[in-house]
Amino acid sequence: MTDLAVGTPVCVWDYYRQGWSEGFVVDEALPVGVRVRRLSDGQVVDRVFSGEEIMVDRRRQQVPGFDGTGRDRRQQGAPVPPDPGPGG
């Protein structure tokens, strides 16, 4: 399904806000998707996210040659996953 390693920082698609939410890392890679853990409290989210519902969070990567600075590296125009509907 995905080649994301455990511990990779990711953003997940938030259907309620209709946008990407940060503050997660890959906890488990499964054949059908990825299970993530919240950085804020260390809890594993009780949901498996498909490849369309996650993206690597590149914003916290260090800019080479500039100590202590970062740059927003999220993909502009990243595709919006389809709404799974009620109970999704």
N, C-alpha and C positions, 0 to 999 in steps of 0.2 A: 504494500500500500504506500508506504513512505519510507524514506531513508534517514529520517531524523533520529539522532542519537539521544539516549536518555540524558537529561540535563540541559538540552538545547532550549534557550529562551524562545518562547513563541507568543504570538498574539492569537486570540481566538475570536471568531465572529460572534457578535452579540446580536441575536435576532430582535431583542427588545429595543435596544438603542439603534439598531441598524448601522453598526459600525464595529471596528476592531477594538478589542479590549486587550490591554497589556498585562504583564505581571504573572505569567505562567511559564512553566518549564515542562518539557516532556517527561512523564513519569514512566510510561510504558508504551512501547510500540507493538501494535497488534496487527494481524493480517487485514482487519477491516477498518483500522483507524488508529488514533492515538489517544491515550488517556493522559491528562495533564494534572499538574499540581500547582496550586496557588502559592505564589511567593509570600503573600501577606500573612498567611497563617499556616502554611505547610500542608494544608488539606488536599487530598486527591479528589478531583471533581468526579462525581458519580455519573459520568457520561463519556462516551467514546466519540471523538471528533473525527470527521472524515477529512481527507486531504484538502477539500474545498473550504473547510471551516477553520483551518489553521494556516499561519505563515510564520516564518522565522522572524523574530523581533531583532532587527539589526540596529536599532537606535542606541543600544548601550555599547556598541562596539567602539573602541578607541580609534580616533583619527590618527593615522601614523604621523609622527613628528610633532604632535600637539598634545603635550601632557595635560590631563585634566579636562579635556574638552570632548564633546561628542557631537554627532551630527545625525539628523533624522534620516535613516536609511531605509525606511519603509518604502515599499514599492508604490509609486504613484499609479493610480488607476488599477489597483489590484481588483480582480474580479469579485463580485458580490455573490456569495452562495445563495442558492434558492431557499426560500422559506419552507421548512419541513411541515408547517401547519401545526395545528393543536397537538400537544403531546409530543412534539418532535424534539 
